[in-house]
């Protein structure tokens, strides 16, 4: 990807309230969601980034937008549904940093983002993005008509000269079956310039045997930039394993892949090579997992 000075980045998907606690701790109320996590990392890094989504007209939704604005994320493309609320999820983290999730999102406002008043303007503005970023979770929460609208938006971004980046974030409970998830994943890959799959997700879906297989199925070698995330084993970029530069104790693995995406995309927008961008992604993910929450509070050790 060529360097774009102050690229206009739009992330589209669901952003939610987050209840989290470690082993034996009390519950803490924060916020999270894969695309908003990446958006905040990009904004902290100095990129111009906005969220396209939908929330309710309630005080909690207003507080969420205020918190994201304070991080530098433009929320002017967040629509409001008077009869809906934001989604909620709870994370419990065990002594090793591994997570278990519980969701309350069936009636979340974000599911209607392409049907609400103002959605046409949201789509028109998002289509002018230099980079549009979304995930398989974005597709999972939408009805089929919304999924089609999102893929049309991707095509329009590319027609306008922008790029599309897609993360294959698979959550089995959001889909009726793996075959349906694979169908929409494949359609999203087809309208994307950059793919950011995680090998564990691909294996769970029955869509890959190993990292090289996953990269090939995502179109590496066909003009598409593909980074296969391998957890503690690093990532596969351009056929080469890029290991994690420094291992850190895992406090909370929430948001690790989202942080990697933020570090990687920011570096690529700044003109870094894919390998150097992968190292930047590893550093940001390492900082993230050494702290509590999907988006830890910024501190002096943050690699922004």
Phi, psi and omega per residue, in radians:
X1 nan 2.359 3.096
X2 -1.288 2.651 3.103
X3 -1.152 2.362 3.106
X4 -2.171 2.029 -3.132
X5 -1.149 2.109 3.132
X6 0.873 0.971 3.139
X7 -1.012 2.504 3.113
X8 -1.557 1.808 -3.068
X9 -1.826 2.295 3.030
X10 -2.055 2.246 2.993
X11 -1.872 2.455 -3.085
X12 -2.293 2.260 -3.125
X13 2.842 -2.787 -3.088
X14 -1.758 2.335 3.030
X15 -2.125 2.349 -2.908
X16 -2.312 2.915 2.911
X17 -1.286 2.485 -3.126
X18 -2.173 2.171 2.934
X19 -1.763 2.202 -3.106
X20 -2.412 2.623 3.024
X21 -2.766 2.594 3.020
X22 -1.541 -3.089 -3.115
X23 -1.067 1.998 3.096
X24 1.453 -0.048 -3.108
X25 -1.487 2.918 3.002
X26 -1.453 2.896 -3.119
X27 -1.328 2.473 3.058
X28 -2.126 2.383 3.132
X29 -1.674 2.101 3.091
X30 -2.319 -2.636 3.042
X31 -2.476 2.825 3.138
X32 -3.031 -2.972 -3.014
X33 2.289 2.413 -2.926
X34 -1.026 -0.769 -3.069
X35 -1.298 -0.611 3.114
X36 -1.225 -0.581 3.066
X37 -1.028 -0.865 3.133
X38 -1.128 -0.673 3.130
X39 -1.040 -0.744 -3.115
X40 -1.173 -0.697 3.080
X41 -1.081 -0.706 3.106
X42 -1.136 -0.758 -3.138
X43 -1.131 -0.729 3.098
X44 -1.091 -0.499 3.132
X45 -1.407 -0.120 3.083
X46 1.822 0.069 3.118
X47 -1.384 2.719 3.044
X48 -1.545 1.950 -2.989
X49 -2.398 2.485 3.113
X50 -2.351 2.668 3.125
X51 -1.778 2.272 2.972
X52 -1.885 2.097 -3.064
X53 -2.959 -2.869 3.031
X54 -2.533 2.497 3.070
X55 -2.302 -3.081 3.080
X56 -1.521 -3.035 3.079
X57 -1.817 0.363 -3.046
X58 -1.613 2.893 -3.132
X59 -1.065 -0.610 3.137
X60 -1.142 -0.691 3.095
X61 -1.094 -0.712 3.108
X62 -1.103 -0.692 3.119
X63 -1.156 -0.659 3.091
X64 -1.063 -0.861 3.133
X65 -1.058 -0.699 3.135
X66 -1.113 -0.695 3.132
X67 -1.149 -0.708 3.140
X68 -1.235 -0.663 3.071
X69 -1.078 -0.668 3.121
X70 -1.117 -0.447 3.088
X71 -1.479 -0.110 3.125
X72 1.752 0.141 3.124
X73 -1.584 2.222 3.095
X74 -1.303 2.157 -3.128
X75 -1.889 0.346 -3.100
X76 -1.192 -0.253 3.085
X77 -1.766 0.256 3.049
X78 -1.603 1.966 -3.129
X79 -1.426 2.833 -3.129
X80 -2.090 2.300 3.068
X81 -1.960 1.988 -3.039
X82 -1.112 -0.436 -3.060
X83 -1.828 0.235 -3.134
X84 -2.266 2.892 3.115
X85 -2.164 2.922 3.038
X86 -1.244 2.726 3.035
X87 -1.223 2.813 -3.134
X88 -2.360 2.417 2.996
X89 -2.429 2.673 3.125
X90 -2.086 2.415 3.107
X91 -2.106 2.240 2.951
X92 -1.929 2.291 -3.100
X93 -2.014 2.252 -3.119
X94 -1.497 -3.052 -3.033
X95 -1.151 -0.351 3.136
X96 -1.650 0.002 -3.128
X97 1.580 0.017 3.122
X98 -1.389 2.643 -2.945
X99 -2.026 2.686 2.877
X100 -2.287 2.498 -2.990
X101 -2.067 2.602 3.003
X102 -2.395 2.312 -3.007
X103 -2.104 2.528 2.938
X104 -2.277 1.535 -2.989
X105 -2.454 0.099 -3.038
X106 -1.041 -0.579 -3.123
X107 -1.969 0.385 -3.091
X108 -1.123 2.548 -3.102
X109 -1.033 -0.574 -3.061
X110 -1.053 -0.437 3.124
X111 -1.111 -0.347 -3.081
X112 -1.858 0.281 -2.981
X113 -1.059 -0.422 3.131
X114 -1.663 0.048 -3.109
X115 -2.010 -0.144 -3.028
X116 -1.460 2.736 2.977
X117 -0.965 2.327 -3.100
X118 1.673 -0.128 -3.091
X119 -1.148 -0.611 3.136
X120 -1.104 -0.725 3.102
X121 -1.173 -0.699 3.097
X122 -0.993 -0.820 -3.123
X123 -1.130 -0.754 -3.120
X124 -1.084 -0.719 3.138
X125 -1.257 -0.704 3.120
X126 -1.116 -0.523 -3.129
X127 -1.160 -0.275 3.125
X128 -1.605 0.187 -3.093
X129 -1.249 2.568 2.961
X130 -1.291 -0.570 3.087
X131 -2.495 2.230 3.017
X132 -1.910 2.279 -3.100
X133 -2.180 2.298 3.081
X134 -2.631 3.118 -3.069
X135 -2.413 3.014 3.068
X136 -1.142 -0.444 3.043
X137 -1.166 -0.677 3.068
X138 -0.964 -0.820 3.120
X139 -1.153 -0.659 -3.055
X140 -1.097 -0.624 -3.039
X141 -1.454 -0.164 -3.079
X142 -1.642 2.625 2.925
X143 -1.213 2.928 -3.078
X144 -0.991 -0.683 3.135
X145 -1.109 -0.674 3.082
X146 -1.168 -0.650 3.090
X147 -1.089 -0.763 3.104
X148 -1.091 -0.709 3.132
X149 -1.106 -0.678 3.124
X150 -1.158 -0.759 3.120
X151 -1.152 -0.615 3.037
X152 -1.100 -0.692 3.095
X153 -1.068 -0.746 3.103
X154 -1.010 -0.790 3.134
X155 -1.078 -0.663 -3.138
X156 -1.220 -0.685 3.077
X157 -1.003 -0.812 -3.114
X158 -1.182 -0.675 3.110
X159 -1.093 -0.512 3.133
X160 -1.512 0.076 3.096
X161 1.665 0.042 3.112
X162 -1.540 3.117 3.127
X163 -2.032 2.742 3.098
X164 -2.184 2.263 3.070
X165 -2.035 2.365 -3.032
X166 -2.295 2.233 3.092
X167 -1.809 2.199 -3.124
X168 -1.466 0.966 -3.054
X169 -1.312 1.806 -3.021
X170 -1.738 2.184 3.015
X171 -2.180 1.859 -2.981
X172 -0.982 -0.639 -3.066
X173 -1.183 -0.252 3.122
X174 -1.514 -0.119 -3.061
X175 -2.119 2.630 3.090
X176 -1.181 -0.592 3.084
X177 -2.870 2.920 -3.094
X178 -1.175 -0.568 -3.125
X179 -1.089 -0.693 3.113
X180 -1.150 -0.746 3.097
X181 -1.060 -0.744 3.138
X182 -1.121 -0.651 3.116
X183 -1.034 -0.869 -3.114
X184 -1.276 -0.572 3.048
X185 -1.047 -0.804 -3.113
X186 -1.125 -0.655 3.113
X187 -1.185 -0.633 3.102
X188 -1.198 -0.713 3.084
X189 -0.979 -0.709 -3.061
X190 -1.120 -0.401 -3.132
X191 -1.932 0.364 -3.110
X192 -2.041 2.651 3.061
X193 -1.721 -0.463 -3.100
X194 -2.276 2.314 3.097
X195 -2.023 2.359 -3.098
X196 -2.236 1.089 -3.137
X197 -1.360 2.789 3.003
X198 -1.934 2.263 -3.049
X199 -1.022 -0.711 -3.128
X200 -1.038 -0.666 3.103
X201 -1.159 -0.770 -3.118
X202 -1.099 -0.705 3.116
X203 -1.158 -0.748 3.138
X204 -1.066 -0.622 3.128
X205 -1.351 -0.172 -3.040
X206 1.306 0.465 -3.023
X207 -1.888 0.051 3.120
X208 -2.893 2.659 3.092
X209 -1.749 -0.597 -3.134
X210 -2.685 -3.113 -3.043
X211 -1.115 -0.738 3.134
X212 -1.110 -0.697 3.104
X213 -1.101 -0.777 3.122
X214 -1.059 -0.788 -3.141
X215 -1.054 -0.736 -3.137
X216 -1.133 -0.728 -3.127
X217 -1.191 -0.434 3.094
X218 -1.526 -0.002 3.028
X219 1.669 0.305 3.031
X220 -1.085 2.399 -3.075
X221 1.549 -0.058 3.121
X222 -2.014 0.423 3.135
X223 1.601 0.010 3.137
X224 -1.801 2.382 3.103
X225 -1.475 2.069 -3.056
X226 -2.202 2.262 3.057
X227 -2.126 2.054 3.133
X228 -1.709 2.015 -3.122
X229 -1.423 2.313 -3.014
X230 -2.063 0.363 -3.129
X231 1.107 -2.265 -3.102
X232 -1.188 -0.182 3.134
X233 -1.623 0.120 3.089
X234 1.651 -2.372 3.121
X235 -2.669 2.839 3.087
X236 -1.852 2.116 3.141
X237 -2.313 2.223 3.112
X238 0.896 0.679 3.114
X239 1.363 0.070 -3.083
X240 -2.099 2.383 3.042
X241 -1.328 2.192 3.051
X242 -1.861 1.841 -3.072
X243 -1.288 2.840 3.052
X244 -1.175 2.220 -3.057
X245 -1.180 -0.537 -3.128
X246 -2.664 2.159 3.131
X247 -1.419 2.502 3.126
X248 -2.251 2.689 3.064
X249 -1.091 2.356 -3.117
X250 -1.483 1.996 3.047
X251 -1.613 -0.731 -3.102
X252 -2.741 2.027 -3.096
X253 -1.432 0.019 3.134
X254 -1.002 2.286 3.023
X255 1.336 0.190 -3.097
X256 -1.084 -0.829 3.135
X257 -1.145 -0.613 3.109
X258 -1.155 -0.674 3.094
X259 -1.159 -0.749 3.082
X260 -0.989 -0.816 -3.133
X261 -1.031 -0.739 3.130
X262 -1.084 -0.797 3.120
X263 -1.129 -0.721 -3.119
X264 -1.161 -0.876 -3.084
X265 -1.128 -0.715 3.114
X266 -1.047 -0.801 -3.118
X267 -1.124 -0.694 3.130
X268 -1.170 -0.697 3.096
X269 -1.105 -0.496 3.129
X270 -1.482 -0.027 3.061
X271 1.769 0.109 3.131
X272 -1.205 2.694 3.028
X273 -1.215 2.791 3.095
X274 -0.983 -0.680 3.138
X275 -1.160 -0.803 3.111
X276 -1.128 -0.638 3.096
X277 -1.138 -0.651 3.095
X278 -1.096 -0.701 3.097
X279 -1.112 -0.695 3.078
X280 -1.099 -0.707 3.089
X281 -1.095 -0.736 3.108
X282 -1.070 -0.751 -3.118
X283 -1.102 -0.741 -3.130
X284 -1.215 -0.699 3.092
X285 -1.114 -0.668 3.116
X286 -1.118 -0.718 3.068
X287 -1.090 -0.731 -3.058
X288 -1.112 -0.790 -3.051
X289 -1.326 -0.171 3.085
X290 -1.533 0.148 -3.102
X291 -2.451 2.865 -3.118
X292 -1.382 2.513 3.007
X293 1.644 2.704 3.110
X294 -1.158 -0.564 3.052
X295 -2.231 1.592 3.134
X296 -1.141 2.712 3.041
X297 -1.075 2.458 -3.137
X298 -1.131 2.415 3.104
X299 -2.416 -3.117 -3.060
X300 -1.169 -0.285 -3.139
X301 -1.657 -0.053 -3.109
X302 -1.147 2.287 -3.085
X303 -1.475 0.919 3.114
X304 -1.720 nan nan
